[in-house]
């Protein structure tokens, strides 16, 4: 029996993690293709787009919070076999996303210069970033809606289809990047604006594919009554567990944005190196994100079915997996430095910064792997989102942001010292995370709990 359970766990986890890793990886290739192609134009073009895409980071804080709450409930409802409630969750995610889409589209379309000034005070970077943000505003609509559809698909067993959509998005994006950035096949040479157009078209294609998968493969439908007349118990349950996660994402994300702002105000070389290092971090962390996403589904299914002891056992296995994968991925990030430097065309100072940044990734990725799996995956599966909110908020706002700001602009410490301090967030919270994990407050069936 135990052997059968172990086999079932591995089979289910692999069926989730492998396609999710591929999906995360191919999505991370989008900024890579942007950066590489724009570097052929100029370092400034690449840096301006890197800063402009921080809008996507902020947007993702909102739609990831919404879809995380949806996934949290859908996983447990799927374990229980409650199809009707999953459809209600689907509609409510759409309800919450509408104002987010309107705000981000409007700001990016009508106030692009103001948005760019948040991230940098360099006139050339602002000028290059304005056309990118304005055109990319349409992609924010497609991106948000596609994430809602993907959340539903993943939680009802269609992870592979989400991966297919992601691969198509990346292939279309890379091809169109080359066409519009450099003006191939008779197209106009648009530079950074071409990268934005490619991103918008590719996300539109991805959204269309997800919609087709929903309509063809599932019986779920986005019913008007579930969008504009939300079930009270669902709204209260969703708010109870999602609000701490949402606040966590917002405060943590704005903290991350401020880190980019700090680095962006330390000069073009620092901003460029930090932009490339961030891309490498995300590429290497794809497995971390996949384990986290898979944890919500695997453990959520067990909790929803009231198999609490099994869920606890799965949590222990996932913790061990996150430690081993974190060590390996951290070493890969550090070892990638010579290869990355070979393919980028930077100033000598920017190359020096980038090399050190990639060396520092070795410890950062380990911490990210553990924290992603526990805070974002295991804890969230059981609705234990308050701890993550408190832990992440204190780490970011009581230490990282003030220490980074003071070291950069008051003490005027060297760029690499500032960067080192700004990247301690994943390490300093590990003791608290381990202690909280062992309390097992996350082992809870939240769909049967009274609100």
C-alpha positions in Angstrom: 0.0 0.0 0.0 2.8 2.4 1.0 4.7 1.6 -2.2 1.5 2.2 -4.3 1.1 5.6 -2.5 4.7 6.5 -3.2 4.3 5.6 -6.8 1.1 7.6 -7.1 2.8 10.7 -5.5 5.8 10.5 -7.9 3.6 10.0 -10.9 1.3 12.8 -10.1 4.1 15.2 -9.2 6.1 14.4 -12.3 3.0 14.9 -14.5 2.6 18.3 -13.0 6.2 19.5 -12.5 7.6 18.6 -15.9 5.1 20.5 -18.0 5.0 23.4 -15.5 8.8 23.6 -15.6 8.8 23.7 -19.3 6.0 26.2 -19.3 7.9 28.5 -16.9 11.1 28.1 -18.8 9.7 29.0 -22.2 7.9 32.0 -20.7 11.2 33.1 -19.2 12.7 32.9 -22.7 10.6 35.9 -23.8 12.6 38.5 -21.9 15.8 36.6 -22.9 14.9 37.0 -26.6 14.0 40.6 -26.1 17.3 41.3 -24.3 19.6 39.5 -26.8 18.0 41.1 -29.9 17.8 44.6 -28.4 21.5 44.3 -27.3 22.3 44.2 -31.1 20.8 47.7 -31.3 22.3 49.2 -28.1 22.8 48.6 -24.4 20.4 51.5 -23.7 17.6 49.9 -25.8 17.9 46.6 -23.8 18.0 48.4 -20.5 15.0 50.6 -21.2 12.9 47.5 -22.1 14.1 45.7 -19.1 12.9 48.5 -16.9 9.6 48.9 -18.8 8.8 45.2 -18.3 8.7 45.9 -14.6 5.1 46.8 -15.3 4.4 43.2 -16.0 6.0 42.3 -12.7 3.6 44.6 -10.9 0.6 43.4 -12.9 1.6 39.8 -12.2 1.3 40.5 -8.5 -2.4 41.1 -9.0 -3.3 38.3 -11.3 -1.1 35.7 -9.5 -2.8 36.6 -6.3 -6.2 36.1 -7.9 -5.3 32.9 -9.6 -3.5 31.6 -6.5 -6.6 32.0 -4.5 -8.6 30.3 -7.3 -6.1 27.4 -7.5 -6.1 27.0 -3.7 -9.9 26.5 -3.7 -10.1 24.7 -7.1 -7.5 22.1 -6.0 -9.5 21.2 -2.9 -12.9 21.2 -4.7 -11.4 18.9 -7.4 -10.2 16.5 -4.7 -13.7 16.6 -3.3 -15.2 16.2 -6.8 -17.3 19.4 -6.5 -17.5 20.5 -10.2 -20.1 23.2 -9.7 -18.0 25.1 -7.1 -15.0 25.1 -9.4 -17.1 26.8 -12.1 -18.1 29.5 -9.5 -14.4 30.0 -8.6 -13.7 30.4 -12.3 -16.3 33.2 -12.6 -15.1 35.0 -9.5 -11.5 35.1 -10.7 -12.8 36.9 -13.8 -14.8 39.3 -11.7 -11.7 40.3 -9.7 -9.5 40.7 -12.8 -11.7 43.2 -14.6 -10.7 46.3 -12.6 -7.0 45.2 -12.7 -7.1 45.0 -16.5 -8.7 48.4 -16.8 -6.2 50.2 -14.5 -3.0 48.7 -16.0 -4.2 49.1 -19.6 -5.2 52.8 -19.0 -2.0 53.8 -17.2 0.3 52.1 -19.8 -1.6 53.4 -22.8 -2.2 57.0 -21.7 0.6 57.7 -19.2 3.7 55.8 -20.4 6.2 58.5 -19.5 4.9 58.7 -16.0 5.2 54.9 -15.7 8.8 54.9 -16.9 9.8 57.7 -14.5 9.0 55.4 -11.7 11.8 53.1 -12.7 14.5 55.5 -13.9 15.5 59.1 -14.2 17.7 58.6 -17.3 16.1 60.6 -20.2 17.4 58.1 -22.9 16.0 55.1 -21.1 12.6 56.9 -20.6 12.4 57.8 -24.3 13.1 54.2 -25.4 10.7 52.7 -22.9 7.6 54.9 -23.7 6.7 53.2 -27.1 7.3 49.8 -25.6 4.9 50.3 -22.7 2.2 51.9 -24.8 2.1 49.0 -27.3 2.5 46.4 -24.6 -0.6 47.6 -22.8 -2.7 45.4 -25.0 -0.7 42.3 -24.0 -1.6 42.9 -20.4 -5.2 42.2 -21.2 -4.4 38.9 -23.0 -1.9 37.9 -20.3 -4.3 38.3 -17.4 -7.2 36.5 -19.0 -4.9 33.6 -20.2 -3.7 33.1 -16.6 -7.2 32.7 -15.4 -8.0 30.1 -18.1 -4.7 28.3 -17.4 -5.4 28.1 -13.6 -8.6 26.3 -14.4 -7.0 23.9 -16.9 -4.1 23.0 -14.5 -6.4 22.2 -11.6 -8.6 19.9 -13.7 -5.8 17.9 -15.2 -4.9 19.7 -18.4 -1.4 20.9 -17.5 0.1 19.7 -20.9 -2.3 21.9 -22.8 -1.1 25.0 -20.8 2.5 24.0 -21.7 1.5 23.8 -25.4 0.1 27.3 -25.3 3.2 28.6 -23.6 5.5 27.0 -26.2 3.4 28.5 -29.0 3.6 32.0 -27.3 7.4 31.8 -27.1 7.9 30.6 -30.6 5.6 33.3 -32.0 7.3 35.9 -29.8 10.8 35.1 -30.8 10.0 35.0 -34.5 8.1 38.2 -34.4 10.8 39.8 -32.3 13.3 39.4 -35.1 10.8 40.5 -37.7 9.7 43.8 -36.0 12.9 44.7 -34.1 15.1 44.5 -37.2 12.5 45.0 -39.9 12.8 41.6 -41.7 10.6 40.4 -44.6 9.5 44.0 -45.4 8.3 44.8 -42.0 9.2 48.3 -40.5 12.3 48.3 -38.3 10.6 49.3 -34.9 13.4 48.6 -32.4 12.0 48.4 -28.8 8.5 49.1 -30.0 8.8 46.0 -32.2 9.5 43.9 -29.1 6.3 45.2 -27.6 4.3 44.4 -30.7 5.7 40.9 -30.8 4.8 40.4 -27.1 1.2 41.6 -27.7 0.6 39.4 -30.7 2.1 36.3 -29.1 0.0 36.8 -25.9 -3.1 37.2 -28.0 -2.4 33.9 -29.6 -1.8 32.2 -26.2 -5.1 33.6 -24.9 -6.9 32.3 -27.9 -5.4 28.8 -27.5 -6.4 28.7 -23.8 -9.9 29.7 -24.7 -10.1 26.9 -27.3 -8.8 24.3 -24.8 -11.5 25.4 -22.2 -14.3 25.2 -24.8 -13.2 21.9 -26.4 -11.7 19.9 -23.5 -13.8 20.8 -20.5 -17.5 21.4 -19.6 -16.6 24.5 -17.7 -18.1 27.8 -18.9 -17.7 31.4 -17.9 -21.4 32.0 -16.9 -22.5 35.6 -16.5 -24.3 34.8 -13.2 -21.0 33.7 -11.7 -19.3 36.9 -12.8 -21.8 39.5 -11.6 -23.6 37.5 -8.9 -21.0 35.9 -6.7 -22.0 33.3 -4.1 -21.5 34.9 -0.7 -19.9 31.9 1.0 -17.4 31.7 -1.9 -16.6 35.4 -1.7 -16.0 35.2 2.0 -13.9 32.0 1.7 -11.9 33.4 -1.2 -11.3 36.7 0.7 -10.3 35.0 3.9 -7.5 33.0 2.3 -6.6 35.1 -0.7 -6.4 38.6 1.0 -3.3 37.8 3.0 -1.7 36.3 -0.1 -2.7 39.3 -2.1 -1.3 41.8 0.4 1.8 39.7 0.6 2.2 39.7 -3.2 1.6 43.5 -3.4 3.9 44.5 -0.6 6.6 42.0 -1.6 6.3 42.9 -5.3 6.5 46.6 -4.7 9.5 45.9 -2.6 11.1 44.0 -5.5 10.1 47.0 -7.8 11.9 49.3 -5.4 15.0 47.1 -5.6 14.9 47.6 -9.4 14.4 51.3 -8.8 17.5 51.4 -6.5 19.6 49.6 -9.0 18.2 51.7 -11.8 19.4 54.9 -10.1 22.9 53.5 -9.6 23.7 54.0 -13.3 23.1 52.4 -16.6 25.8 49.7 -16.0 24.3 48.6 -12.7 20.7 48.6 -14.2 21.8 46.6 -17.2 23.7 44.0 -15.2 20.8 43.7 -12.8 18.3 43.3 -15.6 20.3 40.4 -17.2 20.9 38.8 -13.8 17.2 38.9 -13.1 16.5 37.0 -16.3 19.0 34.3 -15.5 17.5 34.0 -12.0 14.1 33.4 -13.4 15.3 31.0 -16.0 17.1 28.9 -13.4 14.2 29.1 -11.0 11.7 27.6 -13.4 11.9 24.3 -11.5 11.3 26.1 -8.2 8.1 27.7 -9.5 6.9 24.5 -11.0 7.4 22.6 -7.7 5.6 25.4 -5.9 2.6 25.3 -8.3 2.5 21.5 -8.3 2.6 21.5 -4.4 -0.7 23.5 -4.3 -2.4 21.0 -6.5 -1.0 17.8 -5.1 -1.4 18.7 -1.4 -4.7 20.6 -2.1 -6.2 17.5 -3.6 -5.3 15.4 -0.5 -6.6 18.0 1.9 -9.9 18.4 0.0 -10.4 14.7 0.1 -9.6 14.8 3.9 -6.5 12.7 3.6 -4.6 14.9 6.0 -1.8 12.4 7.0 -1.1 11.8 3.4 -0.9 15.6 2.8 1.6 15.9 5.7 3.8 13.1 4.2 3.7 14.8 0.8 4.8 18.0 2.4 7.9 16.4 3.9 8.8 14.9 0.5 8.4 18.3 -1.3 10.6 20.1 1.3 13.4 17.6 0.7 12.9 18.0 -3.1 13.1 21.8 -2.8 16.4 21.7 -0.9 18.1 19.3 -3.3 16.9 21.2 -6.4 17.8 24.5 -4.8 21.4 23.5 -4.3 21.7 22.1 -7.9 20.0 25.1 -9.5 22.1 27.6 -7.5 25.3 26.0 -8.7 24.0 26.0 -12.3 23.3 29.8 -12.0 26.9 30.5 -10.8 28.4 28.2 -13.4 26.5 30.0 -16.2 28.5 33.2 -15.7 31.2 32.6 -18.3 28.7 31.5 -20.9 26.4 34.5 -20.3 29.2 36.9 -20.5 30.4 35.4 -23.8 27.0 36.1 -25.4 26.3 39.6 -24.1 28.0 42.8 -25.4 28.3 45.1 -22.4 30.7 47.7 -21.1 33.6 46.4 -18.9 32.0 47.7 -15.8 28.6 46.1 -16.6 30.4 42.8 -17.2 32.2 43.0 -13.9 28.9 43.6 -12.1 27.1 40.8 -13.9 29.8 38.2 -13.1 29.5 38.9 -9.4 25.7 39.0 -9.5 25.6 35.5 -11.0 28.0 34.2 -8.4 25.7 35.5 -5.7 22.8 33.6 -7.3 24.1 30.4 -5.8 22.8 31.1 -2.3 19.8 33.1 -3.5 18.4 30.3 -5.6 18.6 27.8 -2.7 16.6 30.1 -0.5 14.1 30.9 -3.3 13.6 27.2 -3.9 12.7 26.4 -0.3 10.5 29.4 0.2 8.6 29.1 -3.0 7.8 25.5 -2.2 6.8 26.0 1.4 5.3 29.5 1.4 3.9 29.6 -2.1 3.0 25.9 -2.4 2.6 23.8 0.7 1.3 26.5 3.1 -1.1 28.0 0.4 -2.6 24.6 -0.3 -4.0 24.5 3.2 -5.0 28.2 3.2 -2.1 29.1 5.6 -1.4 32.4 3.9 -1.1 34.8 6.9 2.3 33.5 7.8 3.7 34.2 4.4 2.2 37.7 4.5 3.8 38.5 7.9 7.2 36.8 7.1 7.7 38.3 3.7 6.5 41.8 4.6 8.8 42.1 7.6 11.7 40.7 5.6 11.2 43.1 2.7 10.1 46.3 4.5 11.9 46.1 7.8 15.2 45.0 6.3 15.8 44.8 2.6 14.3 48.1 1.3 15.5 50.4 4.1 19.0 48.8 4.3 19.3 48.9 0.5 18.2 52.5 0.3 20.5 53.6 3.0 23.5 51.7 1.7 22.9 53.1 -1.8 22.0 56.7 -1.3 23.0 57.7 2.2 26.2 55.7 2.8 27.0 55.5 -1.0 28.5 52.0 -0.7 29.8 50.2 -3.7 27.3 48.9 -6.2 28.0 45.2 -5.5 27.7 45.7 -1.7 24.3 47.2 -2.3 23.3 44.3 -4.6 24.5 41.8 -2.0 22.3 43.3 0.7 19.3 43.6 -1.6 19.5 39.9 -2.3 19.5 38.6 1.3 15.7 38.4 1.5 15.4 34.6 0.7 18.0 33.6 3.2 17.2 35.6 6.4 13.6 34.3 6.6 14.5 30.6 6.3 14.7 29.8 10.1 11.2 31.2 10.6 9.9 29.3 7.6 11.3 26.0 8.8 9.9 26.5 12.3 6.4 27.4 11.0 6.4 24.3 8.7 6.8 22.0 11.6 3.8 23.4 13.3 1.6 21.9 10.5 -1.0 24.7 10.6 -1.3 24.2 6.9 -2.7 20.7 7.2 -6.4 21.8 6.9 -9.4 21.2 4.7 -10.6 24.8 4.0 -13.6 24.0 1.8 -15.5 22.3 4.6 -14.5 24.9 7.2 -17.2 27.2 8.5 -16.6 30.9 7.6 
